[in-house]
Amino acid sequence: MRPTAQFKKGVLDICVLYLLQYHDQYGYDLTQQVNKHIPITEGALYPSLRRLVKDGYCSTYLQESPSGPSRKYYHITNTGRIYLKEMLAEWDHFVTSFQQLREEADRDE
């Protein structure tokens, strides 16, 4: 079963920030990494990246590429690290709450 578009959209920001906390990356590379686990199109990622930059959670810089034009790299900011920590806590709480709901509903059946 594949996640719906709404599920994907809801977790894409957290996926991107999670990956960026380890090292700067460019858009195509981020798409490939996310796509290993959550099927997305390359175009789906860029609105999320633009929003993260606009909101101050990421910054960008250009770096020369050995195989073509310069690439735009994304870097998580300190504000982005704080936001990621908050989002992960909210995500964990949500998942735990949903699991409890499922367990109670299954028990009641």
C-alpha positions as a Markdown table, in Angstrom:
| # | Residue | x | y | z |
|---|---|---|---|---|
| 1 | Met | 0.0 | 0.0 | 0.0 |
| 2 | Arg | 1.4 | 3.4 | -1.0 |
| 3 | Pro | 0.8 | 6.5 | 1.1 |
| 4 | Thr | -1.6 | 9.0 | -0.4 |
| 5 | Ala | -0.6 | 12.4 | -1.7 |
| 6 | Gln | -1.8 | 14.1 | 1.5 |
| 7 | Phe | 0.2 | 11.8 | 3.8 |
| 8 | Lys | 3.3 | 12.4 | 1.6 |
| 9 | Lys | 2.8 | 16.2 | 1.7 |
| 10 | Gly | 2.4 | 16.1 | 5.4 |
| 11 | Val | 5.7 | 14.4 | 6.1 |
| 12 | Leu | 7.9 | 15.7 | 3.3 |
| 13 | Asp | 9.2 | 18.7 | 5.2 |
| 14 | Ile | 10.2 | 16.5 | 8.2 |
| 15 | Cys | 11.9 | 14.0 | 5.8 |
| 16 | Val | 13.9 | 16.7 | 4.1 |
| 17 | Leu | 15.0 | 18.4 | 7.4 |
| 18 | Tyr | 15.8 | 15.0 | 8.9 |
| 19 | Leu | 18.2 | 14.2 | 6.0 |
| 20 | Leu | 19.7 | 17.7 | 6.0 |
| 21 | Gln | 20.7 | 17.5 | 9.6 |
| 22 | Tyr | 23.5 | 15.1 | 8.7 |
| 23 | His | 24.9 | 17.0 | 5.7 |
| 24 | Asp | 24.0 | 19.5 | 3.0 |
| 25 | Gln | 22.4 | 18.1 | -0.1 |
| 26 | Tyr | 21.0 | 19.2 | -3.5 |
| 27 | Gly | 17.4 | 18.7 | -4.6 |
| 28 | Tyr | 17.9 | 15.7 | -6.8 |
| 29 | Asp | 19.9 | 13.8 | -4.2 |
| 30 | Leu | 17.2 | 14.5 | -1.6 |
| 31 | Thr | 14.5 | 13.3 | -4.0 |
| 32 | Gln | 16.4 | 10.0 | -4.5 |
| 33 | Gln | 16.9 | 9.4 | -0.8 |
| 34 | Val | 13.2 | 10.1 | 0.1 |
| 35 | Asn | 12.1 | 8.1 | -2.9 |
| 36 | Lys | 13.8 | 5.0 | -1.6 |
| 37 | His | 11.2 | 4.9 | 1.2 |
| 38 | Ile | 8.3 | 7.1 | 0.2 |
| 39 | Pro | 7.5 | 7.3 | -3.6 |
| 40 | Ile | 7.6 | 10.9 | -4.7 |
| 41 | Thr | 8.2 | 12.6 | -8.0 |
| 42 | Glu | 11.2 | 15.0 | -8.3 |
| 43 | Gly | 8.8 | 17.9 | -8.8 |
| 44 | Ala | 7.0 | 17.1 | -5.5 |
| 45 | Leu | 10.1 | 18.0 | -3.4 |
| 46 | Tyr | 10.9 | 21.5 | -4.7 |
| 47 | Pro | 7.8 | 23.3 | -3.3 |
| 48 | Ser | 8.7 | 21.8 | 0.1 |
| 49 | Leu | 12.3 | 23.1 | -0.3 |
| 50 | Arg | 11.1 | 26.5 | -1.3 |
| 51 | Arg | 8.8 | 26.7 | 1.7 |
| 52 | Leu | 11.6 | 25.5 | 4.1 |
| 53 | Val | 13.9 | 28.2 | 2.7 |
| 54 | Lys | 11.2 | 30.9 | 2.8 |
| 55 | Asp | 10.4 | 30.0 | 6.5 |
| 56 | Gly | 14.1 | 30.2 | 7.5 |
| 57 | Tyr | 14.5 | 26.4 | 8.2 |
| 58 | Cys | 17.0 | 26.0 | 5.3 |
| 59 | Ser | 19.4 | 28.2 | 3.4 |
| 60 | Thr | 20.9 | 27.6 | 0.0 |
| 61 | Tyr | 24.3 | 28.0 | -1.7 |
| 62 | Leu | 25.7 | 27.1 | -5.2 |
| 63 | Gln | 28.5 | 24.7 | -5.6 |
| 64 | Glu | 30.3 | 23.8 | -8.8 |
| 65 | Ser | 29.6 | 20.3 | -10.1 |
| 66 | Pro | 32.2 | 18.2 | -11.8 |
| 67 | Ser | 29.6 | 16.9 | -14.2 |
| 68 | Gly | 27.7 | 20.0 | -15.4 |
| 69 | Pro | 26.3 | 23.3 | -14.1 |
| 70 | Ser | 26.5 | 24.4 | -10.5 |
| 71 | Arg | 24.1 | 22.8 | -8.1 |
| 72 | Lys | 22.0 | 24.5 | -5.5 |
| 73 | Tyr | 22.7 | 22.9 | -2.1 |
| 74 | Tyr | 20.4 | 23.1 | 0.9 |
| 75 | His | 21.6 | 23.5 | 4.4 |
| 76 | Ile | 19.5 | 23.2 | 7.6 |
| 77 | Thr | 19.7 | 26.3 | 9.8 |
| 78 | Asn | 19.7 | 26.5 | 13.6 |
| 79 | Thr | 16.0 | 27.5 | 13.4 |
| 80 | Gly | 15.4 | 24.4 | 11.2 |
| 81 | Arg | 17.1 | 22.1 | 13.7 |
| 82 | Ile | 14.8 | 23.5 | 16.5 |
| 83 | Tyr | 11.8 | 23.1 | 14.2 |
| 84 | Leu | 12.9 | 19.5 | 13.3 |
| 85 | Lys | 13.2 | 18.6 | 17.0 |
| 86 | Glu | 9.7 | 20.0 | 17.6 |
| 87 | Met | 8.2 | 18.2 | 14.5 |
| 88 | Leu | 9.8 | 14.9 | 15.5 |
| 89 | Ala | 8.3 | 15.2 | 19.0 |
| 90 | Glu | 4.9 | 15.9 | 17.5 |
| 91 | Trp | 5.2 | 13.1 | 15.0 |
| 92 | Asp | 6.2 | 10.6 | 17.8 |
| 93 | His | 3.3 | 11.7 | 19.9 |
| 94 | Phe | 0.9 | 11.4 | 16.9 |
| 95 | Val | 2.1 | 7.9 | 16.0 |
| 96 | Thr | 1.9 | 6.7 | 19.6 |
| 97 | Ser | -1.6 | 8.2 | 20.1 |
| 98 | Phe | -2.8 | 6.6 | 16.8 |
| 99 | Gln | -1.4 | 3.3 | 17.8 |
| 100 | Gln | -3.2 | 3.5 | 21.2 |
| 101 | Leu | -6.4 | 4.3 | 19.3 |
| 102 | Arg | -6.0 | 1.2 | 17.1 |
| 103 | Glu | -5.2 | -1.0 | 20.0 |
| 104 | Glu | -8.3 | 0.2 | 22.0 |
| 105 | Ala | -10.5 | -0.2 | 19.0 |
| 106 | Asp | -9.2 | -3.7 | 18.2 |
| 107 | Arg | -9.7 | -4.7 | 21.9 |
| 108 | Asp | -13.3 | -3.4 | 21.8 |
| 109 | Glu | -14.2 | -5.4 | 18.8 |
